[in-house]
């Protein structure tokens, strides 16, 4: 049964990846959300809360990085620490980027986010020790990449030139929504990973899984760099 379950999950994952369209890879905003953001005026706490949560739950690049971060973390204390470092990073640059109107090229930021996925998969495979006989500080790495992930969120909002009226409150609501979405996604990921860890296949397939994580990061980074140089 465990072997059959793994096969089913593998086929489902492949099917879901096959359904990802070019529009999804662009990690854009759907038409309904776009229309709301373009016409928004004043404080809209609940809608921005919802948009923030939705963006994180559907933000496969952010979630892939978090999967890499928690993949080999077994203690709740460690998981909380690393997720907090990531949260501090992306919350800081999300608010600072929009409020200070710091313009950053969205393709380059998303390419760096793709690179962060490659980095974490490589780190999980022990690549730094094997190739360079050196191990970067993982906590600092998560914080720094969290800063870039926050700029990635900021660039999505900056596309719509949000009005100043109610901007701070709306940004706080959006950020809270991001945290709620992150919590919901992490809860599901942790349930699945913890269930998998009880099976012998976890150690056998951990290398393949992190290799796949790196491959996904290469695809994401390549797609964004293509957009930067071609468009």
Secondary structure by P-SEA (a helix, b strand, c coil): caaaaaaaaaaaaaaaaaacccccccccccaaaaaaaaacccccaaaaaaaaaaaaaaaaaaaaaaaaaacccccaaaaaaaaaaaaaaaaaaaaaaaaacccccaaaaaaaaaaaaaaaaaaaacccccccccccaaaaaaaaaaaaaaaaaaaaaacccccccaaaaaaaaaaaaaaaaaaaaaaaaaaaaaaaaaccccccaaaaaaaaaaaaaaaaaaaaaaaaacc
